[in-house]
Amino acid sequence: MRTVREAGPLVRELREGRAWSQAELARRASVSRTFVIDLESGKASVETSKFMDVFQALGFEIAIRDSETGAVRW
C-alpha cells in the first residue's frame, strides 16, 4: 500500500471479514463513523493517528518497508 486511497478497500475488506458495521469499527477504533466512511472511500485527507487507530482496531499494525530492498524498518 502506497497511498491512503489504496487503504480504503483493504479497510472495508478487513471490516467486512469480521462482519462489523462501519459503526462497530468506528467504536472499536475510537473514531467517528464519518471517518471510517471517508477512509473506506479513499479520501486522502484522513488524520494519520486515526488511520493507525483503525488498523489497530482491526488487529493490524503499520510497518515501514524499504521499497527497493524490502527491508522492514518499523
N, CA, C and O atoms as a CHARMM CRD file, in Angstrom:
* protein
*
  296
    1    1 MET  N      0.84800  -1.15500   0.00000 PROA 1      0.00000
    2    1 MET  CA     0.00000   0.00000   0.00000 PROA 1      0.00000
    3    1 MET  C      0.90200   1.22800   0.00000 PROA 1      0.00000
    4    1 MET  O      1.80800   1.35000   0.82500 PROA 1      0.00000
    5    2 ARG  N      0.64300   2.12500  -0.92600 PROA 2      0.00000
    6    2 ARG  CA     1.49000   3.31200  -1.04300 PROA 2      0.00000
    7    2 ARG  C      0.74900   4.60600  -0.76200 PROA 2      0.00000
    8    2 ARG  O      1.37800   5.63400  -0.51100 PROA 2      0.00000
    9    3 THR  N     -0.56800   4.57400  -0.79800 PROA 3      0.00000
   10    3 THR  CA    -1.34200   5.79000  -0.53900 PROA 3      0.00000
   11    3 THR  C     -2.52000   5.48000   0.37200 PROA 3      0.00000
   12    3 THR  O     -2.91800   4.32600   0.52800 PROA 3      0.00000
   13    4 VAL  N     -3.06700   6.53000   0.96900 PROA 4      0.00000
   14    4 VAL  CA    -4.26200   6.37000   1.80400 PROA 4      0.00000
   15    4 VAL  C     -5.41200   5.85300   0.95100 PROA 4      0.00000
   16    4 VAL  O     -6.23300   5.06500   1.42100 PROA 4      0.00000
   17    5 ARG  N     -5.47300   6.29000  -0.28900 PROA 5      0.00000
   18    5 ARG  CA    -6.55400   5.82800  -1.17800 PROA 5      0.00000
   19    5 ARG  C     -6.53900   4.31300  -1.34300 PROA 5      0.00000
   20    5 ARG  O     -7.59400   3.68800  -1.44300 PROA 5      0.00000
   21    6 GLU  N     -5.36600   3.73100  -1.37000 PROA 6      0.00000
   22    6 GLU  CA    -5.24900   2.27900  -1.50400 PROA 6      0.00000
   23    6 GLU  C     -5.68300   1.55600  -0.23300 PROA 6      0.00000
   24    6 GLU  O     -6.02300   0.37400  -0.28000 PROA 6      0.00000
   25    7 ALA  N     -5.67500   2.24700   0.89000 PROA 7      0.00000
   26    7 ALA  CA    -6.05500   1.62400   2.16000 PROA 7      0.00000
   27    7 ALA  C     -7.55400   1.39800   2.25700 PROA 7      0.00000
   28    7 ALA  O     -7.99300   0.47100   2.93800 PROA 7      0.00000
   29    8 GLY  N     -8.34300   2.22200   1.59300 PROA 8      0.00000
   30    8 GLY  CA    -9.79400   2.14800   1.71200 PROA 8      0.00000
   31    8 GLY  C    -10.37700   0.77000   1.44800 PROA 8      0.00000
   32    8 GLY  O    -11.08400   0.23200   2.30000 PROA 8      0.00000
   33    9 PRO  N    -10.09600   0.18100   0.28200 PROA 9      0.00000
   34    9 PRO  CA   -10.62900  -1.15100   0.00800 PROA 9      0.00000
   35    9 PRO  C    -10.14200  -2.20800   1.00500 PROA 9      0.00000
   36    9 PRO  O    -10.87700  -3.13800   1.33600 PROA 9      0.00000
   37   10 LEU  N     -8.91000  -2.06200   1.47700 PROA 10     0.00000
   38   10 LEU  CA    -8.38200  -3.01300   2.46000 PROA 10     0.00000
   39   10 LEU  C     -9.13200  -2.89800   3.77800 PROA 10     0.00000
   40   10 LEU  O     -9.50000  -3.91000   4.37400 PROA 10     0.00000
   41   11 VAL  N     -9.35900  -1.68000   4.23400 PROA 11     0.00000
   42   11 VAL  CA   -10.11200  -1.48300   5.47600 PROA 11     0.00000
   43   11 VAL  C    -11.50200  -2.09100   5.33600 PROA 11     0.00000
   44   11 VAL  O    -11.96400  -2.79700   6.23300 PROA 11     0.00000
   45   12 ARG  N    -12.16800  -1.82400   4.22400 PROA 12     0.00000
   46   12 ARG  CA   -13.51200  -2.37500   4.00300 PROA 12     0.00000
   47   12 ARG  C    -13.48200  -3.90600   4.01400 PROA 12     0.00000
   48   12 ARG  O    -14.32900  -4.54300   4.64100 PROA 12     0.00000
   49   13 GLU  N    -12.50800  -4.49000   3.32000 PROA 13     0.00000
   50   13 GLU  CA   -12.38000  -5.94900   3.26800 PROA 13     0.00000
   51   13 GLU  C    -12.16500  -6.53700   4.66000 PROA 13     0.00000
   52   13 GLU  O    -12.81300  -7.51700   5.02600 PROA 13     0.00000
   53   14 LEU  N    -11.26700  -5.94800   5.43000 PROA 14     0.00000
   54   14 LEU  CA   -10.99100  -6.45100   6.77800 PROA 14     0.00000
   55   14 LEU  C    -12.20200  -6.28800   7.68700 PROA 14     0.00000
   56   14 LEU  O    -12.51900  -7.18100   8.47400 PROA 14     0.00000
   57   15 ARG  N    -12.87800  -5.14900   7.57800 PROA 15     0.00000
   58   15 ARG  CA   -14.06900  -4.89300   8.40200 PROA 15     0.00000
   59   15 ARG  C    -15.17100  -5.89200   8.06400 PROA 15     0.00000
   60   15 ARG  O    -15.76300  -6.49600   8.95800 PROA 15     0.00000
   61   16 GLU  N    -15.44200  -6.06300   6.78300 PROA 16     0.00000
   62   16 GLU  CA   -16.49500  -6.99300   6.36500 PROA 16     0.00000
   63   16 GLU  C    -16.13700  -8.43300   6.71300 PROA 16     0.00000
   64   16 GLU  O    -17.02200  -9.23500   7.01300 PROA 16     0.00000
   65   17 GLY  N    -14.85000  -8.76900   6.67500 PROA 17     0.00000
   66   17 GLY  CA   -14.40400 -10.10400   7.05600 PROA 17     0.00000
   67   17 GLY  C    -14.68200 -10.42700   8.51200 PROA 17     0.00000
   68   17 GLY  O    -14.78600 -11.59400   8.88900 PROA 17     0.00000
   69   18 ARG  N    -14.80200  -9.39600   9.32400 PROA 18     0.00000
   70   18 ARG  CA   -15.14100  -9.56400  10.73900 PROA 18     0.00000
   71   18 ARG  C    -16.63800  -9.38800  10.98500 PROA 18     0.00000
   72   18 ARG  O    -17.10400  -9.47900  12.12100 PROA 18     0.00000
   73   19 ALA  N    -17.38000  -9.13800   9.91600 PROA 19     0.00000
   74   19 ALA  CA   -18.83200  -8.89800   9.98600 PROA 19     0.00000
   75   19 ALA  C    -19.15400  -7.70300  10.87700 PROA 19     0.00000
   76   19 ALA  O    -20.15000  -7.70600  11.60200 PROA 19     0.00000
   77   20 TRP  N    -18.30100  -6.67900  10.81500 PROA 20     0.00000
   78   20 TRP  CA   -18.51300  -5.45800  11.58600 PROA 20     0.00000
   79   20 TRP  C    -19.15200  -4.40900  10.69200 PROA 20     0.00000
   80   20 TRP  O    -18.84900  -4.32200   9.50200 PROA 20     0.00000
   81   21 SER  N    -20.01800  -3.63200  11.26100 PROA 21     0.00000
   82   21 SER  CA   -20.54800  -2.46400  10.56400 PROA 21     0.00000
   83   21 SER  C    -19.50100  -1.35200  10.62400 PROA 21     0.00000
   84   21 SER  O    -18.52400  -1.44100  11.36700 PROA 21     0.00000
   85   22 GLN  N    -19.71900  -0.32200   9.84300 PROA 22     0.00000
   86   22 GLN  CA   -18.82600   0.83600   9.93200 PROA 22     0.00000
   87   22 GLN  C    -18.89600   1.44200  11.32900 PROA 22     0.00000
   88   22 GLN  O    -17.88800   1.89600  11.86900 PROA 22     0.00000
   89   23 ALA  N    -20.08400   1.44300  11.90400 PROA 23     0.00000
   90   23 ALA  CA   -20.25500   1.99500  13.25400 PROA 23     0.00000
   91   23 ALA  C    -19.48500   1.17100  14.28500 PROA 23     0.00000
   92   23 ALA  O    -18.89900   1.73300  15.21100 PROA 23     0.00000
   93   24 GLU  N    -19.48100  -0.14900  14.13400 PROA 24     0.00000
   94   24 GLU  CA   -18.74700  -1.00700  15.07000 PROA 24     0.00000
   95   24 GLU  C    -17.25000  -0.75700  14.97400 PROA 24     0.00000
   96   24 GLU  O    -16.57000  -0.64600  15.99400 PROA 24     0.00000
   97   25 LEU  N    -16.73500  -0.66700  13.75900 PROA 25     0.00000
   98   25 LEU  CA   -15.31000  -0.37300  13.60100 PROA 25     0.00000
   99   25 LEU  C    -14.98300   0.99400  14.19200 PROA 25     0.00000
  100   25 LEU  O    -13.96900   1.15000  14.87200 PROA 25     0.00000
  101   26 ALA  N    -15.82100   1.96600  13.94300 PROA 26     0.00000
  102   26 ALA  CA   -15.60300   3.31100  14.48800 PROA 26     0.00000
  103   26 ALA  C    -15.55200   3.27100  16.01000 PROA 26     0.00000
  104   26 ALA  O    -14.69100   3.90400  16.62200 PROA 26     0.00000
  105   27 ARG  N    -16.46300   2.53600  16.61500 PROA 27     0.00000
  106   27 ARG  CA   -16.48700   2.42500  18.07500 PROA 27     0.00000
  107   27 ARG  C    -15.20300   1.78700  18.58900 PROA 27     0.00000
  108   27 ARG  O    -14.59500   2.28700  19.53500 PROA 27     0.00000
  109   28 ARG  N    -14.79300   0.69700  17.97600 PROA 28     0.00000
  110   28 ARG  CA   -13.59600  -0.01500  18.42400 PROA 28     0.00000
  111   28 ARG  C    -12.31400   0.79900  18.21800 PROA 28     0.00000
  112   28 ARG  O    -11.35400   0.65300  18.97400 PROA 28     0.00000
  113   29 ALA  N    -12.30400   1.64900  17.19700 PROA 29     0.00000
  114   29 ALA  CA   -11.12200   2.46100  16.90100 PROA 29     0.00000
  115   29 ALA  C    -11.18400   3.84500  17.54600 PROA 29     0.00000
  116   29 ALA  O    -10.24600   4.63400  17.43100 PROA 29     0.00000
  117   30 SER  N    -12.29200   4.12900  18.22300 PROA 30     0.00000
  118   30 SER  CA   -12.49500   5.44800  18.85100 PROA 30     0.00000
  119   30 SER  C    -12.41200   6.58500  17.83200 PROA 30     0.00000
  120   30 SER  O    -11.80500   7.62600  18.08000 PROA 30     0.00000
  121   31 VAL  N    -13.03700   6.35400  16.68900 PROA 31     0.00000
  122   31 VAL  CA   -13.14800   7.38000  15.65300 PROA 31     0.00000
  123   31 VAL  C    -14.61900   7.50000  15.27400 PROA 31     0.00000
  124   31 VAL  O    -15.43800   6.68600  15.70000 PROA 31     0.00000
  125   32 SER  N    -14.95300   8.49400  14.48900 PROA 32     0.00000
  126   32 SER  CA   -16.34100   8.65500  14.05400 PROA 32     0.00000
  127   32 SER  C    -16.64600   7.72500  12.88100 PROA 32     0.00000
  128   32 SER  O    -15.74600   7.30000  12.15700 PROA 32     0.00000
  129   33 ARG  N    -17.91900   7.42300  12.71100 PROA 33     0.00000
  130   33 ARG  CA   -18.32800   6.62500  11.55500 PROA 33     0.00000
  131   33 ARG  C    -17.99200   7.37600  10.26800 PROA 33     0.00000
  132   33 ARG  O    -17.61800   6.76500   9.26700 PROA 33     0.00000
  133   34 THR  N    -18.12400   8.68800  10.29600 PROA 34     0.00000
  134   34 THR  CA   -17.77500   9.50500   9.13100 PROA 34     0.00000
  135   34 THR  C    -16.31400   9.30400   8.74200 PROA 34     0.00000
  136   34 THR  O    -15.98500   9.25600   7.55700 PROA 34     0.00000
  137   35 PHE  N    -15.43800   9.18500   9.73900 PROA 35     0.00000
  138   35 PHE  CA   -14.02600   8.94200   9.44300 PROA 35     0.00000
  139   35 PHE  C    -13.86400   7.60500   8.72700 PROA 35     0.00000
  140   35 PHE  O    -13.12600   7.51700   7.74600 PROA 35     0.00000
  141   36 VAL  N    -14.54600   6.56000   9.20700 PROA 36     0.00000
  142   36 VAL  CA   -14.46000   5.23900   8.56800 PROA 36     0.00000
  143   36 VAL  C    -14.96900   5.32600   7.12800 PROA 36     0.00000
  144   36 VAL  O    -14.35900   4.76700   6.21600 PROA 36     0.00000
  145   37 ILE  N    -16.07100   6.01800   6.92900 PROA 37     0.00000
  146   37 ILE  CA   -16.61900   6.19200   5.57700 PROA 37     0.00000
  147   37 ILE  C    -15.59800   6.89000   4.68300 PROA 37     0.00000
  148   37 ILE  O    -15.34700   6.45300   3.56000 PROA 37     0.00000
  149   38 ASP  N    -15.01100   7.97900   5.18400 PROA 38     0.00000
  150   38 ASP  CA   -14.00900   8.71400   4.40400 PROA 38     0.00000
  151   38 ASP  C    -12.80400   7.83700   4.08500 PROA 38     0.00000
  152   38 ASP  O    -12.30200   7.85600   2.96100 PROA 38     0.00000
  153   39 LEU  N    -12.34300   7.07700   5.05800 PROA 39     0.00000
  154   39 LEU  CA   -11.19200   6.20600   4.84700 PROA 39     0.00000
  155   39 LEU  C    -11.51400   5.13600   3.80900 PROA 39     0.00000
  156   39 LEU  O    -10.73200   4.91400   2.88500 PROA 39     0.00000
  157   40 GLU  N    -12.65400   4.47700   3.95400 PROA 40     0.00000
  158   40 GLU  CA   -13.02500   3.42200   3.01100 PROA 40     0.00000
  159   40 GLU  C    -13.24600   3.95400   1.59700 PROA 40     0.00000
  160   40 GLU  O    -13.05400   3.22400   0.62400 PROA 40     0.00000
  161   41 SER  N    -13.64200   5.20400   1.47800 PROA 41     0.00000
  162   41 SER  CA   -13.87400   5.78300   0.14900 PROA 41     0.00000
  163   41 SER  C    -12.60200   6.36700  -0.45700 PROA 41     0.00000
  164   41 SER  O    -12.62100   6.86600  -1.58200 PROA 41     0.00000
  165   42 GLY  N    -11.49300   6.30600   0.28800 PROA 42     0.00000
  166   42 GLY  CA   -10.21500   6.74600  -0.24600 PROA 42     0.00000
  167   42 GLY  C     -9.94100   8.22300  -0.12000 PROA 42     0.00000
  168   42 GLY  O     -9.08700   8.75900  -0.82600 PROA 42     0.00000
  169   43 LYS  N    -10.65300   8.89100   0.77000 PROA 43     0.00000
  170   43 LYS  CA   -10.39800  10.31600   0.97700 PROA 43     0.00000
  171   43 LYS  C     -8.96100  10.49900   1.46100 PROA 43     0.00000
  172   43 LYS  O     -8.54600   9.89400   2.44900 PROA 43     0.00000
  173   44 ALA  N     -8.22100  11.32600   0.76300 PROA 44     0.00000
  174   44 ALA  CA    -6.78200  11.44500   1.01000 PROA 44     0.00000
  175   44 ALA  C     -6.42200  12.26300   2.23900 PROA 44     0.00000
  176   44 ALA  O     -5.27000  12.22900   2.67400 PROA 44     0.00000
  177   45 SER  N     -7.35300  12.98400   2.80400 PROA 45     0.00000
  178   45 SER  CA    -7.00200  13.89900   3.89400 PROA 45     0.00000
  179   45 SER  C     -7.32600  13.35000   5.28300 PROA 45     0.00000
  180   45 SER  O     -7.61000  14.12300   6.19800 PROA 45     0.00000
  181   46 VAL  N     -7.28800  12.04000   5.44800 PROA 46     0.00000
  182   46 VAL  CA    -7.57900  11.46700   6.76100 PROA 46     0.00000
  183   46 VAL  C     -6.41900  11.72300   7.71600 PROA 46     0.00000
  184   46 VAL  O     -5.26900  11.83600   7.29200 PROA 46     0.00000
  185   47 GLU  N     -6.72900  11.81400   9.01000 PROA 47     0.00000
  186   47 GLU  CA    -5.70100  12.04500  10.02900 PROA 47     0.00000
  187   47 GLU  C     -4.89000  10.77400  10.26500 PROA 47     0.00000
  188   47 GLU  O     -5.44600   9.68600  10.41200 PROA 47     0.00000
  189   48 THR  N     -3.58800  10.92800  10.29700 PROA 48     0.00000
  190   48 THR  CA    -2.69200   9.78400  10.43900 PROA 48     0.00000
  191   48 THR  C     -2.94000   9.00400  11.72000 PROA 48     0.00000
  192   48 THR  O     -2.96300   7.77400  11.69000 PROA 48     0.00000
  193   49 SER  N     -3.12600   9.68300  12.83800 PROA 49     0.00000
  194   49 SER  CA    -3.31800   8.96800  14.10100 PROA 49     0.00000
  195   49 SER  C     -4.59200   8.14000  14.06700 PROA 49     0.00000
  196   49 SER  O     -4.61200   7.01900  14.57600 PROA 49     0.00000
  197   50 LYS  N     -5.64800   8.66900  13.48300 PROA 50     0.00000
  198   50 LYS  CA    -6.89900   7.91600  13.38000 PROA 50     0.00000
  199   50 LYS  C     -6.74700   6.75500  12.40300 PROA 50     0.00000
  200   50 LYS  O     -7.30200   5.67800  12.62100 PROA 50     0.00000
  201   51 PHE  N     -6.00100   6.97400  11.33500 PROA 51     0.00000
  202   51 PHE  CA    -5.70400   5.92900  10.35900 PROA 51     0.00000
  203   51 PHE  C     -5.06200   4.73700  11.06600 PROA 51     0.00000
  204   51 PHE  O     -5.44700   3.58900  10.84600 PROA 51     0.00000
  205   52 MET  N     -4.08000   5.02700  11.91700 PROA 52     0.00000
  206   52 MET  CA    -3.39800   3.97500  12.67200 PROA 52     0.00000
  207   52 MET  C     -4.35900   3.29800  13.64800 PROA 52     0.00000
  208   52 MET  O     -4.31400   2.07900  13.81200 PROA 52     0.00000
  209   53 ASP  N     -5.22900   4.07800  14.29900 PROA 53     0.00000
  210   53 ASP  CA    -6.19300   3.52500  15.25500 PROA 53     0.00000
  211   53 ASP  C     -7.12600   2.52700  14.58900 PROA 53     0.00000
  212   53 ASP  O     -7.46500   1.50400  15.18400 PROA 53     0.00000
  213   54 VAL  N     -7.54600   2.81300  13.35700 PROA 54     0.00000
  214   54 VAL  CA    -8.44400   1.90700  12.63100 PROA 54     0.00000
  215   54 VAL  C     -7.75400   0.57400  12.39000 PROA 54     0.00000
  216   54 VAL  O     -8.33900  -0.47600  12.65900 PROA 54     0.00000
  217   55 PHE  N     -6.53100   0.59100  11.89300 PROA 55     0.00000
  218   55 PHE  CA    -5.82500  -0.67000  11.65200 PROA 55     0.00000
  219   55 PHE  C     -5.55200  -1.42000  12.95300 PROA 55     0.00000
  220   55 PHE  O     -5.62200  -2.64800  12.97900 PROA 55     0.00000
  221   56 GLN  N     -5.24400  -0.70300  14.02700 PROA 56     0.00000
  222   56 GLN  CA    -5.03000  -1.35600  15.31400 PROA 56     0.00000
  223   56 GLN  C     -6.31200  -2.04000  15.77500 PROA 56     0.00000
  224   56 GLN  O     -6.26400  -3.16000  16.28200 PROA 56     0.00000
  225   57 ALA  N     -7.44700  -1.38800  15.60800 PROA 57     0.00000
  226   57 ALA  CA    -8.72800  -1.99100  15.99600 PROA 57     0.00000
  227   57 ALA  C     -9.02000  -3.24400  15.18300 PROA 57     0.00000
  228   57 ALA  O     -9.68400  -4.16000  15.66900 PROA 57     0.00000
  229   58 LEU  N     -8.52900  -3.29000  13.95000 PROA 58     0.00000
  230   58 LEU  CA    -8.71900  -4.45700  13.08800 PROA 58     0.00000
  231   58 LEU  C     -7.68300  -5.54800  13.35800 PROA 58     0.00000
  232   58 LEU  O     -7.73000  -6.61800  12.75100 PROA 58     0.00000
  233   59 GLY  N     -6.75000  -5.27300  14.27100 PROA 59     0.00000
  234   59 GLY  CA    -5.74400  -6.27400  14.63300 PROA 59     0.00000
  235   59 GLY  C     -4.50100  -6.25100  13.76000 PROA 59     0.00000
  236   59 GLY  O     -3.79000  -7.25100  13.66400 PROA 59     0.00000
  237   60 PHE  N     -4.23100  -5.11600  13.12100 PROA 60     0.00000
  238   60 PHE  CA    -3.06100  -4.98800  12.25900 PROA 60     0.00000
  239   60 PHE  C     -2.20600  -3.82200  12.72300 PROA 60     0.00000
  240   60 PHE  O     -2.69400  -2.90500  13.38400 PROA 60     0.00000
  241   61 GLU  N     -0.93300  -3.86500  12.37500 PROA 61     0.00000
  242   61 GLU  CA    -0.05800  -2.73600  12.63700 PROA 61     0.00000
  243   61 GLU  C      0.55200  -2.29300  11.31400 PROA 61     0.00000
  244   61 GLU  O      0.64100  -3.07200  10.36400 PROA 61     0.00000
  245   62 ILE  N      0.96300  -1.05700  11.26700 PROA 62     0.00000
  246   62 ILE  CA     1.57300  -0.49800  10.06700 PROA 62     0.00000
  247   62 ILE  C      3.08400  -0.67900  10.16900 PROA 62     0.00000
  248   62 ILE  O      3.67700  -0.39200  11.20900 PROA 62     0.00000
  249   63 ALA  N      3.69700  -1.14800   9.10700 PROA 63     0.00000
  250   63 ALA  CA     5.14900  -1.30700   9.05800 PROA 63     0.00000
  251   63 ALA  C      5.69300  -0.43400   7.93200 PROA 63     0.00000
  252   63 ALA  O      5.02900  -0.22400   6.91700 PROA 63     0.00000
  253   64 ILE  N      6.88800   0.06200   8.12000 PROA 64     0.00000
  254   64 ILE  CA     7.56200   0.84300   7.09600 PROA 64     0.00000
  255   64 ILE  C      8.56000  -0.08300   6.40300 PROA 64     0.00000
  256   64 ILE  O      9.45200  -0.64400   7.03900 PROA 64     0.00000
  257   65 ARG  N      8.39300  -0.23000   5.08400 PROA 65     0.00000
  258   65 ARG  CA     9.23500  -1.14900   4.32100 PROA 65     0.00000
  259   65 ARG  C      9.95800  -0.37600   3.22800 PROA 65     0.00000
  260   65 ARG  O      9.35500   0.43500   2.52500 PROA 65     0.00000
  261   66 ASP  N     11.24800  -0.63200   3.09100 PROA 66     0.00000
  262   66 ASP  CA    12.04000  -0.01800   2.03300 PROA 66     0.00000
  263   66 ASP  C     11.55700  -0.57600   0.69500 PROA 66     0.00000
  264   66 ASP  O     11.60400  -1.78700   0.47600 PROA 66     0.00000
  265   67 SER  N     11.09700   0.29000  -0.19000 PROA 67     0.00000
  266   67 SER  CA    10.53100  -0.17400  -1.46000 PROA 67     0.00000
  267   67 SER  C     11.58200  -0.78200  -2.38600 PROA 67     0.00000
  268   67 SER  O     11.23600  -1.52900  -3.30200 PROA 67     0.00000
  269   68 GLU  N     12.83900  -0.47800  -2.16500 PROA 68     0.00000
  270   68 GLU  CA    13.89600  -1.04900  -3.00200 PROA 68     0.00000
  271   68 GLU  C     14.41000  -2.37600  -2.46900 PROA 68     0.00000
  272   68 GLU  O     14.59100  -3.32200  -3.23500 PROA 68     0.00000
  273   69 THR  N     14.64600  -2.45600  -1.16300 PROA 69     0.00000
  274   69 THR  CA    15.24900  -3.66800  -0.59900 PROA 69     0.00000
  275   69 THR  C     14.23600  -4.60200   0.04300 PROA 69     0.00000
  276   69 THR  O     14.51000  -5.78900   0.22500 PROA 69     0.00000
  277   70 GLY  N     13.06600  -4.07300   0.38700 PROA 70     0.00000
  278   70 GLY  CA    12.06600  -4.88100   1.07000 PROA 70     0.00000
  279   70 GLY  C     12.28000  -4.96900   2.56900 PROA 70     0.00000
  280   70 GLY  O     11.48700  -5.59400   3.27300 PROA 70     0.00000
  281   71 ALA  N     13.34200  -4.35100   3.06300 PROA 71     0.00000
  282   71 ALA  CA    13.64000  -4.40300   4.49500 PROA 71     0.00000
  283   71 ALA  C     12.60100  -3.61300   5.28900 PROA 71     0.00000
  284   71 ALA  O     12.25900  -2.48300   4.94200 PROA 71     0.00000
  285   72 VAL  N     12.11200  -4.23000   6.35600 PROA 72     0.00000
  286   72 VAL  CA    11.15300  -3.56100   7.23300 PROA 72     0.00000
  287   72 VAL  C     11.93600  -2.76100   8.25700 PROA 72     0.00000
  288   72 VAL  O     12.81100  -3.28700   8.94500 PROA 72     0.00000
  289   73 ARG  N     11.60600  -1.48400   8.34600 PROA 73     0.00000
  290   73 ARG  CA    12.33700  -0.59800   9.24500 PROA 73     0.00000
  291   73 ARG  C     11.58200  -0.32800  10.53100 PROA 73     0.00000
  292   73 ARG  O     12.18500   0.06200  11.53100 PROA 73     0.00000
  293   74 TRP  N     10.28100  -0.52800  10.52100 PROA 74     0.00000
  294   74 TRP  CA     9.48200  -0.23900  11.71700 PROA 74     0.00000
  295   74 TRP  C      8.22400  -1.04200  11.69600 PROA 74     0.00000
  296   74 TRP  O      7.41200  -0.94300  12.61600 PROA 74     0.00000
